[in-house]
Amino acid sequence: MRTRPLKVALLGCGVVGSEVARIMTTHADDLAARIGAPVELAGVAVRRPSKVREGIDPVLITTDATALVERGDIDVVVEVIGGIEPARTLITTAFENGASVVSANKALLAEDGAALHAAAEKYGRDLYYEAAVAGAIPLVRPLRESLAGDKVNRVLGIVNGTTNFILDKMDTSGAGYSEALDEATALGYAEADPTADVEGFDAAAKAAILAGIAFHTRVKIGDVHREGITEVTAADIASARRMGCTVKLLAICERAADGASVTARVHPAMIPLSHPLASVREAYNAVFVEAEAAGQLMFYGPGAGGSPTASAVLGDLVAVCRNKLGEATGPGESAYTRLPVSPMGEVVTRYHISLDVADKPGVLAQVATVFAEQGVSIDTVRQQGKDGEASLVVVTHRAPDAALSGTVEALRKLDTVRGVASIMRVEGE
């Protein structure tokens, strides 16, 4: 074993960063044995140096992150500060000064991953980011290494624990969205400002990363169709239950049947209770990967939190340190297919549409005519009426999303349709 330690700089010391530092300290001997050399925490960049950080030598604390990554003796930089800047500049500076990088920064990778990979390649460094997608769940490495010889056609999963907790509570307790969000906040599953989670931004960033790796093409967060869960109601949950379904916020990345394009989308959807994703409870994540040779693979576990995310960071740290000792680098960006990302309108899916209609003869015929004119086939219809008012629930067969959207717009123009109560896609069948 080499006795000279590999030096690690830690950018950020919040929930994840502090746990990374703790594990590096308490498991130092095991990490050294697995890597083939000891690892040494050489510096920790923070915004608030006065805060007490148990287990970390105060001498290591600095507010000058730039000076830390420019030192020249740093072997690996671990970036867990998040956001676009200064993280992007710090990572590229680390490459320039001889360090490889382990990051948990999904937003930056989804926005500017191609440029970061290019910088890593230019300077002969590693860029690893297992923790950016699904916490402790090994997903990035299986996609870009274990399945490198296979053809991945679809990635489908729950990649945000906060929204899964909220939807699970709405389903199991009958709570409304606001009540379930309050409970998630009280338990620490939701941030004080939950927008990134509940509006789907977090899941969209992860979908962009997964699609890029799975299909060997470049997908940015702007390419991902995104819908959040704020409009999901208790009535939607009840309707799903009557259909033998539950509601989940899904990230769906697919290769087109002709192989000429890909799609990436995040939105709430009804899935059958028989589907394995329907049983993913609380704040857990689960992802299905469908490949030609391997078939269906499922990855399941905690998708967030200090310890789970730190586990993924440390796994990457071990891999990068091993590469350093062997004077090699791991796999970089693979974007050779250069596949275009198709718009949401071309995606073929099913819809569950709930309408408030007048309770009188001929309404169902009018509604059915609209679907027929738009080229959308109806699978099932459920109608209930009372005191001149009625609800009509239509579930369609698979059709292009643009056709379904056109159907909804045409329905709104009917005099007998008082309103569109809810619209939701049906997946997983």
C-alpha positions as CSV (number, residue, x, y, z in Angstrom):
1,M,0.0,0.0,0.0
2,R,1.2,3.5,-0.8
3,T,1.9,5.5,2.4
4,R,1.6,9.0,0.9
5,P,-2.1,10.0,1.2
6,L,-4.3,11.1,-1.5
7,K,-5.6,14.6,-0.7
8,V,-9.3,15.4,-0.8
9,A,-10.8,18.9,-0.8
10,L,-14.5,19.2,0.2
11,L,-16.6,22.0,-1.2
12,G,-19.6,22.4,1.1
13,C,-20.2,21.0,4.5
14,G,-24.0,20.9,4.9
15,V,-26.0,17.7,5.5
16,V,-24.2,15.7,2.8
17,G,-20.8,17.3,3.2
18,S,-20.6,16.8,6.9
19,E,-21.5,13.2,6.5
20,V,-18.9,12.7,3.8
21,A,-16.3,14.1,6.2
22,R,-17.5,11.9,9.1
23,I,-17.3,8.7,7.1
24,M,-13.8,9.7,5.7
25,T,-12.7,10.0,9.3
26,T,-14.4,7.1,11.0
27,H,-13.8,4.6,8.1
28,A,-10.3,5.9,7.2
29,D,-8.6,2.5,7.6
30,D,-11.2,0.6,5.5
31,L,-11.1,3.3,2.8
32,A,-7.3,3.1,2.7
33,A,-7.4,-0.7,2.3
34,R,-10.0,-0.5,-0.5
35,I,-8.2,2.2,-2.4
36,G,-4.6,1.1,-1.8
37,A,-3.6,4.4,-0.2
38,P,-4.8,6.5,2.7
39,V,-7.1,9.5,1.9
40,E,-6.7,12.8,3.8
41,L,-9.2,15.6,4.1
42,A,-7.0,18.5,3.1
43,G,-9.5,21.3,3.3
44,V,-13.2,22.2,3.6
45,A,-14.7,25.2,1.9
46,V,-17.8,26.7,3.7
47,R,-19.8,29.9,3.7
48,R,-20.1,30.2,7.5
49,P,-16.7,29.4,9.1
50,S,-18.0,30.2,12.7
51,K,-20.3,27.3,12.7
52,V,-19.2,24.4,14.8
53,R,-18.6,21.2,12.7
54,E,-18.1,18.2,15.0
55,G,-15.2,15.9,14.0
56,I,-13.6,18.4,11.5
57,D,-10.4,20.1,12.5
58,P,-11.1,23.9,12.4
59,V,-7.7,24.4,10.7
60,L,-9.2,22.7,7.6
61,I,-12.0,25.2,7.3
62,T,-11.8,28.0,4.7
63,T,-14.1,30.4,3.0
64,D,-11.8,30.6,0.0
65,A,-13.0,27.7,-2.2
66,T,-11.0,29.0,-5.2
67,A,-7.7,29.0,-3.3
68,L,-8.5,25.5,-2.1
69,V,-9.0,24.0,-5.6
70,E,-6.0,26.0,-7.0
71,R,-3.5,24.5,-4.5
72,G,-2.1,22.0,-6.9
73,D,-1.6,19.2,-4.3
74,I,-5.3,18.2,-4.2
75,D,-6.0,14.9,-5.9
76,V,-9.8,14.9,-5.7
77,V,-12.4,17.6,-5.2
78,V,-15.7,16.6,-3.7
79,E,-18.4,19.2,-4.7
80,V,-21.6,19.2,-2.7
81,I,-22.5,22.9,-2.7
82,G,-25.0,22.6,-5.5
83,G,-26.3,25.3,-7.9
84,I,-24.7,26.5,-11.1
85,E,-22.2,29.1,-9.9
86,P,-19.6,29.1,-8.3
87,A,-19.8,25.3,-8.6
88,R,-19.1,25.3,-12.4
89,T,-16.1,27.5,-12.1
90,L,-14.7,25.7,-9.1
91,I,-15.0,22.3,-10.9
92,T,-13.3,23.5,-14.1
93,T,-10.6,25.2,-11.9
94,A,-10.0,21.9,-10.1
95,F,-9.5,20.1,-13.4
96,E,-7.0,22.7,-14.5
97,N,-5.0,22.3,-11.3
98,G,-4.7,18.5,-11.5
99,A,-7.7,17.3,-9.4
100,S,-10.5,14.9,-10.4
101,V,-14.0,15.7,-9.3
102,V,-16.8,13.9,-7.5
103,S,-20.1,15.9,-7.6
104,A,-23.6,15.6,-6.4
105,N,-24.8,18.6,-8.4
106,K,-27.7,17.5,-10.6
107,A,-28.7,21.0,-11.6
108,L,-25.2,21.8,-13.0
109,L,-24.8,18.4,-14.7
110,A,-28.2,18.6,-16.3
111,E,-27.5,22.2,-17.5
112,D,-23.8,22.0,-18.5
113,G,-22.7,18.4,-18.3
114,A,-21.2,18.4,-21.8
115,A,-18.9,21.3,-21.0
116,L,-17.8,19.7,-17.7
117,H,-17.1,16.4,-19.4
118,A,-15.1,18.2,-22.1
119,A,-13.0,20.0,-19.5
120,A,-12.4,16.7,-17.6
121,E,-11.3,15.1,-20.9
122,K,-9.1,18.0,-21.8
123,Y,-7.1,17.8,-18.6
124,G,-7.2,14.0,-18.2
125,R,-9.4,14.0,-15.1
126,D,-12.3,12.0,-13.8
127,L,-15.8,13.4,-13.3
128,Y,-18.0,11.1,-11.3
129,Y,-21.6,11.9,-10.1
130,E,-23.5,8.9,-8.8
131,A,-24.9,11.0,-6.0
132,A,-26.5,13.4,-8.4
133,V,-29.3,11.1,-9.5
134,A,-30.8,8.9,-6.8
135,G,-29.0,9.1,-3.5
136,A,-27.6,5.8,-2.4
137,I,-29.1,3.9,-5.3
138,P,-26.4,2.7,-7.8
139,L,-27.7,3.9,-11.1
140,V,-25.2,6.0,-13.0
141,R,-22.4,3.5,-12.9
142,P,-24.6,0.5,-14.0
143,L,-25.9,2.6,-16.9
144,R,-22.5,3.8,-18.1
145,E,-20.5,0.7,-17.2
146,S,-22.4,-2.5,-16.5
147,L,-24.8,-1.9,-19.4
148,A,-22.2,-0.3,-21.7
149,G,-22.5,-3.3,-24.1
150,D,-26.3,-3.4,-24.1
151,K,-28.9,-1.2,-25.7
152,V,-31.1,0.7,-23.2
153,N,-34.6,1.5,-24.6
154,R,-36.4,2.9,-21.6
155,V,-35.8,4.3,-18.1
156,L,-38.9,4.8,-15.9
157,G,-38.9,5.7,-12.3
158,I,-39.6,7.6,-9.2
159,V,-36.5,9.9,-8.6
160,N,-37.8,12.4,-6.1
161,G,-38.5,11.3,-2.5
162,T,-40.4,14.4,-1.4
163,T,-43.1,14.1,-4.1
164,N,-43.4,10.4,-3.6
165,F,-43.9,10.9,0.2
166,I,-46.6,13.5,-0.5
167,L,-48.5,11.4,-3.1
168,D,-48.2,8.3,-0.9
169,K,-49.7,10.2,2.0
170,M,-52.5,11.5,-0.2
171,D,-53.2,7.9,-1.3
172,T,-53.0,6.1,2.1
173,S,-54.5,8.7,4.4
174,G,-56.9,10.6,2.1
175,A,-55.1,13.9,2.9
176,G,-55.1,16.8,0.5
177,Y,-52.0,18.1,-1.2
178,S,-51.5,20.9,1.3
179,E,-51.8,18.6,4.3
180,A,-49.5,16.1,2.9
181,L,-46.9,18.8,2.1
182,D,-47.1,20.1,5.6
183,E,-46.4,16.6,7.0
184,A,-43.5,16.2,4.6
185,T,-42.1,19.6,5.7
186,A,-42.5,18.7,9.4
187,L,-40.6,15.4,8.9
188,G,-37.8,17.1,7.0
189,Y,-38.6,15.5,3.6
190,A,-39.5,18.9,2.1
191,E,-37.5,22.1,2.1
192,A,-38.9,25.4,3.4
193,D,-39.3,26.3,-0.3
194,P,-40.3,23.0,-1.9
195,T,-40.6,24.4,-5.4
196,A,-37.7,22.4,-6.9
197,D,-39.3,19.2,-5.8
198,V,-43.1,19.7,-6.1
199,E,-42.8,21.5,-9.5
200,G,-40.7,18.7,-10.9
201,F,-37.4,20.6,-11.5
202,D,-35.4,18.2,-9.4
203,A,-36.8,15.2,-11.2
204,A,-36.3,16.8,-14.6
205,A,-32.6,17.4,-13.9
206,K,-32.2,13.7,-13.0
207,A,-34.2,12.7,-16.1
208,A,-31.8,14.7,-18.3
209,I,-28.8,13.0,-16.8
210,L,-30.3,9.5,-17.0
211,A,-31.4,10.0,-20.6
212,G,-28.0,11.3,-21.7
213,I,-26.2,8.3,-20.2
214,A,-28.8,5.7,-21.2
215,F,-29.0,6.7,-24.9
216,H,-25.5,8.0,-25.4
217,T,-26.7,11.5,-26.4
218,R,-26.8,14.9,-25.0
219,V,-30.0,15.8,-23.1
220,K,-30.3,19.1,-21.1
221,I,-32.9,20.0,-18.5
222,G,-34.5,22.3,-21.1
223,D,-35.2,19.3,-23.3
224,V,-37.3,17.6,-20.5
225,H,-41.0,18.1,-20.5
226,R,-41.9,18.9,-16.9
227,E,-45.1,19.0,-14.8
228,G,-45.2,19.0,-11.0
229,I,-47.7,17.6,-8.5
230,T,-49.3,20.8,-7.1
231,E,-52.4,20.3,-9.2
232,V,-53.0,16.7,-8.1
233,T,-56.1,16.5,-5.9
234,A,-57.7,14.0,-3.6
235,A,-60.3,13.5,-6.3
236,D,-57.5,12.4,-8.7
237,I,-56.2,10.0,-6.1
238,A,-59.7,8.6,-5.6
239,S,-60.3,8.2,-9.3
240,A,-57.0,6.3,-9.7
241,R,-58.0,4.0,-6.9
242,R,-61.3,3.2,-8.6
243,M,-59.3,2.2,-11.7
244,G,-57.0,0.0,-9.6
245,C,-54.2,2.5,-9.9
246,T,-52.1,4.9,-7.8
247,V,-50.5,8.3,-8.7
248,K,-46.8,8.8,-8.9
249,L,-44.5,11.5,-10.2
250,L,-42.6,9.7,-12.9
251,A,-39.4,10.4,-14.8
252,I,-39.7,8.7,-18.2
253,C,-36.9,8.5,-20.7
254,E,-37.5,6.5,-23.9
255,R,-35.9,5.7,-27.2
256,A,-38.3,6.0,-30.1
257,A,-39.4,2.7,-31.7
258,D,-37.4,3.5,-34.9
259,G,-34.4,4.5,-32.8
260,A,-34.1,7.9,-34.5
261,S,-34.9,10.0,-31.4
262,V,-35.5,10.0,-27.7
263,T,-37.9,11.6,-25.3
264,A,-37.5,12.7,-21.7
265,R,-40.4,13.8,-19.5
266,V,-41.5,14.2,-15.9
267,H,-45.1,14.4,-14.8
268,P,-47.7,12.8,-12.4
269,A,-49.3,9.6,-13.8
270,M,-51.6,6.9,-12.8
271,I,-50.0,3.5,-12.7
272,P,-51.6,0.1,-12.0
273,L,-51.3,-1.3,-8.5
274,S,-49.8,-4.4,-10.1
275,H,-46.8,-2.4,-11.3
276,P,-43.8,-2.6,-8.9
277,L,-43.4,1.1,-8.8
278,A,-46.9,1.4,-7.2
279,S,-45.6,-0.2,-4.1
280,V,-42.7,2.3,-3.6
281,R,-43.7,4.1,-0.4
282,E,-42.8,7.1,1.7
283,A,-39.7,9.0,0.5
284,Y,-38.1,6.0,-1.4
285,N,-37.0,6.0,-5.0
286,A,-37.1,3.3,-7.6
287,V,-36.1,3.1,-11.2
288,F,-36.8,0.6,-14.0
289,V,-34.3,0.2,-16.8
290,E,-35.3,-1.7,-19.8
291,A,-32.5,-3.0,-22.1
292,E,-32.6,-5.3,-25.1
293,A,-30.3,-8.1,-23.7
294,A,-30.7,-7.6,-19.9
295,G,-34.4,-7.1,-20.0
296,Q,-36.0,-5.3,-17.1
297,L,-33.9,-4.2,-14.1
298,M,-35.1,-2.4,-11.0
299,F,-33.1,-0.3,-8.7
300,Y,-34.7,0.7,-5.3
301,G,-33.6,2.5,-2.2
302,P,-33.4,5.8,-0.3
303,G,-33.0,8.6,-2.9
304,A,-32.0,11.4,-0.7
305,G,-30.7,12.3,2.8
306,G,-27.2,12.9,4.3
307,S,-26.1,9.3,4.8
308,P,-27.5,7.8,1.6
309,T,-26.1,10.6,-0.6
310,A,-22.8,10.5,1.2
311,S,-22.6,6.7,0.5
312,A,-22.8,7.4,-3.2
313,V,-20.2,10.2,-2.9
314,L,-17.8,7.9,-1.1
315,G,-18.3,5.2,-3.6
316,D,-17.3,7.6,-6.4
317,L,-14.4,8.8,-4.2
318,V,-13.0,5.3,-3.9
319,A,-13.3,4.7,-7.7
320,V,-11.6,8.0,-8.6
321,C,-8.8,7.5,-6.0
322,R,-8.1,4.0,-7.5
323,N,-7.9,5.6,-10.9
324,K,-5.5,8.1,-9.6
325,L,-3.2,5.4,-8.3
326,G,-3.4,3.5,-11.5
327,E,-2.7,6.7,-13.5
328,A,-5.9,6.1,-15.4
329,T,-9.4,7.7,-15.8
330,G,-12.8,6.1,-15.8
331,P,-15.5,6.4,-18.5
332,G,-16.3,9.9,-19.7
333,E,-19.2,11.3,-21.7
334,S,-20.6,9.0,-24.4
335,A,-22.7,11.1,-26.8
336,Y,-21.9,9.5,-30.1
337,T,-25.5,8.8,-31.1
338,R,-26.4,12.5,-31.3
339,L,-30.1,11.6,-31.2
340,P,-32.6,14.5,-31.2
341,V,-35.0,14.9,-28.3
342,S,-38.6,14.8,-29.6
343,P,-41.2,17.3,-28.2
344,M,-43.9,16.1,-25.8
345,G,-46.5,16.4,-28.5
346,E,-45.0,13.3,-30.3
347,V,-45.1,11.1,-27.2
348,V,-47.7,8.4,-27.3
349,T,-49.5,7.8,-24.1
350,R,-52.9,7.3,-22.5
351,Y,-55.1,9.9,-20.7
352,H,-57.5,9.9,-17.8
353,I,-59.9,12.9,-18.3
354,S,-62.5,13.9,-15.8
355,L,-65.2,16.3,-17.1
356,D,-68.0,18.2,-15.4
357,V,-71.0,18.1,-17.8
358,A,-74.6,18.8,-18.1
359,D,-76.8,15.9,-17.0
360,K,-79.0,15.5,-20.1
361,P,-79.3,13.2,-23.1
362,G,-76.8,13.4,-25.9
363,V,-73.8,14.6,-23.8
364,L,-71.9,11.4,-24.0
365,A,-72.4,11.3,-27.8
366,Q,-71.1,14.8,-28.2
367,V,-68.0,14.0,-26.1
368,A,-67.4,10.8,-28.0
369,T,-67.6,12.7,-31.3
370,V,-64.9,15.1,-30.2
371,F,-62.6,12.2,-29.4
372,A,-63.3,10.6,-32.8
373,E,-62.7,13.8,-34.7
374,Q,-59.3,14.1,-33.0
375,G,-58.4,10.5,-33.8
376,V,-58.3,9.4,-30.2
377,S,-59.9,6.1,-29.3
378,I,-61.8,5.7,-26.0
379,D,-61.1,2.8,-23.8
380,T,-63.6,3.2,-21.0
381,V,-66.2,5.8,-19.9
382,R,-67.8,6.2,-16.4
383,Q,-70.7,8.6,-15.9
384,Q,-72.5,9.8,-12.8
385,G,-75.3,12.4,-12.6
386,K,-77.4,14.2,-10.1
387,D,-79.6,17.4,-10.1
388,G,-78.8,18.5,-13.6
389,E,-75.0,18.1,-13.1
390,A,-72.8,15.1,-14.0
391,S,-69.3,13.9,-14.1
392,L,-67.8,12.0,-17.0
393,V,-64.6,10.1,-16.7
394,V,-62.9,9.0,-20.0
395,V,-59.9,6.8,-20.2
396,T,-58.3,6.7,-23.7
397,H,-56.2,4.3,-25.6
398,R,-52.7,5.3,-26.5
399,A,-52.4,8.3,-28.8
400,P,-49.9,11.1,-29.5
401,D,-49.9,13.7,-26.7
402,A,-50.7,16.4,-29.2
403,A,-53.9,14.7,-30.3
404,L,-55.0,14.3,-26.7
405,S,-54.2,17.9,-26.0
406,G,-56.3,18.9,-29.0
407,T,-59.1,16.8,-27.7
408,V,-59.1,18.6,-24.4
409,E,-59.2,22.0,-26.1
410,A,-62.1,20.9,-28.3
411,L,-64.0,19.5,-25.2
412,R,-63.7,22.9,-23.5
413,K,-65.6,24.5,-26.4
414,L,-68.7,22.3,-25.9
415,D,-71.7,24.0,-24.3
416,T,-72.5,20.8,-22.4
417,V,-69.0,20.6,-20.9
418,R,-69.0,22.8,-17.8
419,G,-65.3,22.3,-17.1
420,V,-62.4,19.9,-17.2
421,A,-61.9,18.8,-13.6
422,S,-58.7,16.9,-14.1
423,I,-56.3,15.5,-16.7
424,M,-53.7,12.9,-16.0
425,R,-51.7,10.5,-18.1
426,V,-51.8,6.7,-17.5
427,E,-48.5,4.8,-17.6
428,G,-47.0,1.5,-16.7
429,E,-49.2,-0.8,-18.7
